[in-house]
Structures are given as structure tokens and as C-alpha cells.
């Protein structure tokens, strides 16, 4: 039954994302591709997600396809550095 509950949760999330809105577990609205968000909002969210899961900042920069100093400047710009 837990699997079905998780599936329903994922489908609801996908539906919101298709509508251009995605909420995290704290009901904060997060950017979703195709939604009414600026490129800066989408870039900020993507950078934060990648840096959270990457073991190091250098690994995050490599995943993002940018130089480490560029990532440092972007994190500073977005208040995440």
C-alpha cells in the first residue's frame, strides 16, 4: 500500500509541475520548466539542487558544465555561497 501512496504522490507532483508549479515538502513553490518563472529562478533552483547532492563544489561545477569560479560567482549572486 505504501508503494501506491508514493505513486499517487509522484503523480500529483507531476501534475503540478506540468501546470508550472511544483511544491516541496514544506509547500514552498519551486520553479518548474515550462512554468511562469524567470531563467534566474530556474538557474538558482538547479544550482542549489546540484550543489546539495554533489560531494564537492568542484563536482557540482563539473555536473553543471561550468568552471568552479563561475559556480562560486553564481552561488554568491543567488545568496547561496
C-alpha positions as CSV (number, residue, x, y, z in Angstrom):
1,X,0.0,0.0,0.0
2,X,2.9,2.3,0.7
3,X,4.0,1.9,-2.9
4,X,0.6,3.0,-4.2
5,X,0.6,6.0,-1.9
6,X,4.1,7.1,-3.2
7,X,2.9,6.6,-6.8
8,X,-0.1,8.9,-6.2
9,X,2.2,11.5,-4.5
10,X,4.5,11.4,-7.5
11,X,1.6,11.7,-10.0
12,X,0.2,14.7,-8.1
13,X,3.7,16.3,-8.2
14,X,4.0,15.7,-11.9
15,X,0.5,17.3,-12.5
16,X,1.6,20.4,-10.5
17,X,4.8,20.5,-12.4
18,X,3.0,20.3,-15.8
19,X,0.9,23.2,-14.6
20,X,4.1,25.1,-14.0
21,X,4.2,24.8,-10.2
22,X,6.0,22.4,-8.0
23,X,5.9,22.4,-4.2
24,X,8.5,20.8,-1.9
25,X,7.7,19.0,1.3
26,X,7.3,22.4,3.1
27,X,4.9,23.6,0.4
28,X,7.3,26.1,-1.0
29,X,6.7,26.8,-4.6
30,X,9.7,25.8,-6.7
31,X,10.5,26.6,-10.4
32,X,9.4,24.1,-12.9
33,X,10.4,24.0,-16.5
34,X,7.6,25.5,-18.7
35,X,6.2,27.4,-15.7
36,X,6.0,31.2,-15.3
37,X,9.5,31.5,-13.8
38,X,12.5,33.6,-14.8
39,X,15.6,32.0,-16.1
40,X,17.4,33.2,-12.9
41,X,14.8,31.4,-10.7
42,X,15.2,28.2,-12.7
43,X,19.0,28.5,-12.7
44,X,19.1,29.2,-9.0
45,X,17.0,26.2,-8.1
46,X,19.0,23.9,-10.4
47,X,22.4,25.1,-9.0
48,X,21.1,24.7,-5.4
49,X,19.8,21.2,-6.1
50,X,23.0,20.1,-7.8
51,X,25.3,21.5,-5.1
52,X,23.3,19.8,-2.4
53,X,23.7,16.4,-3.9
54,X,27.3,16.7,-5.2
55,X,30.0,15.7,-2.8
56,X,32.1,18.8,-3.6
57,X,31.7,22.2,-5.2
58,X,34.1,21.1,-7.9
59,X,32.0,18.0,-8.6
60,X,28.9,20.3,-8.8
61,X,30.7,22.6,-11.3
62,X,31.6,19.6,-13.4
63,X,28.0,18.3,-13.4
64,X,26.7,21.8,-14.3
65,X,29.4,22.1,-17.1
66,X,30.9,25.3,-15.7
67,X,34.1,26.4,-14.1
68,X,34.4,26.3,-10.3
69,X,34.9,30.1,-10.1
70,X,31.8,30.6,-12.3
71,X,29.8,28.4,-9.9
72,X,31.2,30.4,-6.9
73,X,30.0,33.7,-8.5
74,X,26.6,32.3,-9.3
75,X,26.2,30.9,-5.8
76,X,27.2,34.3,-4.4
77,X,24.7,36.1,-6.7
78,X,21.9,33.8,-5.5
79,X,22.8,34.1,-1.9
80,X,23.9,30.5,-1.6
81,X,27.6,30.9,-1.3
